């Protein structure tokens, strides 16, 4: 019979992997909701219904380290064109969305709007 102590690190590593997956899944779902609402409000057609994590890194937020994730998606004005959009998430909070509109980039600060709810 093996000692129980050898299994504890393995269980902790498994729990950490599951927690990281769940945290990533929740963040992506939050970003997906923001994209849906913004596209609906601006009468844009979201293409492919996909959200891709483009970049992840550390940033400073209120004197502490935070995780910054940048997600990308595609949308269309008419269904015949493809445009790119980005959403920035700091920890679990959507901060901004940017849309590459043909009339000029649209940048929305999500911390001061109702797009979070």
C-alpha positions as CSV (number, residue, x, y, z in Angstrom):
1,X,0.0,0.0,0.0
2,X,1.4,3.5,-1.0
3,X,1.5,6.2,1.6
4,X,-1.2,8.8,1.2
5,X,1.3,11.7,1.1
6,X,2.4,10.8,-2.4
7,X,-1.2,11.3,-3.7
8,X,-1.7,14.7,-2.2
9,X,0.5,16.7,-4.7
10,X,-1.2,14.9,-7.6
11,X,-4.7,15.7,-6.2
12,X,-3.7,19.4,-5.7
13,X,-2.3,19.6,-9.2
14,X,-5.5,18.1,-10.6
15,X,-7.6,20.6,-8.6
16,X,-5.5,23.5,-9.9
17,X,-5.9,22.4,-13.5
18,X,-9.7,22.1,-13.1
19,X,-9.9,25.5,-11.4
20,X,-7.8,27.2,-14.1
21,X,-10.0,25.6,-16.8
22,X,-13.2,26.8,-15.0
23,X,-11.8,30.3,-14.5
24,X,-10.9,30.5,-18.2
25,X,-14.3,29.2,-19.3
26,X,-16.1,31.7,-17.1
27,X,-14.0,34.6,-18.5
28,X,-14.7,33.5,-22.1
29,X,-18.5,33.3,-21.4
30,X,-18.4,36.8,-19.9
31,X,-16.6,38.2,-23.0
32,X,-19.0,36.3,-25.3
33,X,-22.0,38.0,-23.5
34,X,-20.4,41.5,-23.9
35,X,-19.8,40.8,-27.7
36,X,-23.4,39.7,-28.2
37,X,-24.8,42.8,-26.4
38,X,-22.6,45.3,-28.3
39,X,-23.2,43.7,-31.7
40,X,-27.0,43.8,-31.0
41,X,-26.9,47.4,-29.8
42,X,-24.9,48.5,-32.9
43,X,-26.8,46.3,-35.3
44,X,-23.7,44.4,-36.3
45,X,-23.7,40.7,-37.4
46,X,-21.4,38.6,-35.4
47,X,-19.5,36.1,-37.5
48,X,-18.7,32.5,-36.7
49,X,-19.9,32.9,-33.1
50,X,-16.3,32.4,-31.9
51,X,-14.1,34.2,-29.4
52,X,-10.4,33.6,-29.4
53,X,-7.9,34.3,-26.7
54,X,-5.2,36.4,-28.5
55,X,-2.9,37.3,-25.6
56,X,-2.6,36.9,-21.9
57,X,-0.2,38.6,-19.5
58,X,0.3,40.5,-16.3
59,X,-0.5,44.1,-15.7
60,X,-0.6,46.4,-12.7
61,X,-4.1,47.3,-11.4
62,X,-4.5,49.5,-8.3
63,X,-1.0,48.7,-7.1
64,X,-1.3,44.9,-7.5
65,X,-0.7,42.5,-10.3
66,X,-3.7,41.4,-12.4
67,X,-4.2,39.1,-15.3
68,X,-4.9,40.9,-18.6
69,X,-6.5,38.9,-21.4
70,X,-7.2,40.1,-24.9
71,X,-9.9,38.3,-26.9
72,X,-10.7,38.7,-30.6
73,X,-13.8,38.1,-32.7
74,X,-15.2,38.9,-36.1
75,X,-18.3,40.8,-37.1
76,X,-19.9,42.2,-40.3
77,X,-21.8,45.4,-41.2
78,X,-23.7,43.8,-44.1
79,X,-22.8,40.1,-44.1
80,X,-20.5,40.6,-47.1
81,X,-17.5,42.0,-45.2
82,X,-15.4,40.7,-42.3
83,X,-14.2,43.1,-39.5
84,X,-12.2,42.4,-36.4
85,X,-13.1,43.3,-32.8
86,X,-11.2,42.9,-29.5
87,X,-12.3,42.8,-25.9
88,X,-9.9,43.4,-23.0
89,X,-10.6,41.6,-19.7
90,X,-8.7,42.5,-16.5
91,X,-9.0,39.6,-14.0
92,X,-12.8,38.9,-14.5
93,X,-13.9,42.3,-15.5
94,X,-14.4,43.4,-19.1
95,X,-12.7,46.8,-19.5
96,X,-13.1,47.8,-23.2
97,X,-14.2,46.6,-26.6
98,X,-12.8,47.9,-29.8
99,X,-14.4,47.4,-33.2
100,X,-12.5,48.0,-36.5
101,X,-15.3,49.9,-38.2
102,X,-14.8,51.2,-41.8
103,X,-15.7,54.8,-40.7
104,X,-13.1,54.6,-37.9
105,X,-12.3,52.5,-34.9
106,X,-15.0,52.3,-32.2
107,X,-13.6,52.1,-28.7
108,X,-16.0,51.6,-25.8
109,X,-15.0,51.7,-22.1
110,X,-17.0,48.9,-20.6
111,X,-16.3,50.0,-17.0
112,X,-18.7,53.0,-17.3
113,X,-21.5,51.4,-19.4
114,X,-24.3,49.0,-19.0
115,X,-22.6,46.4,-21.2
116,X,-21.4,44.5,-18.1
117,X,-24.9,43.4,-17.0
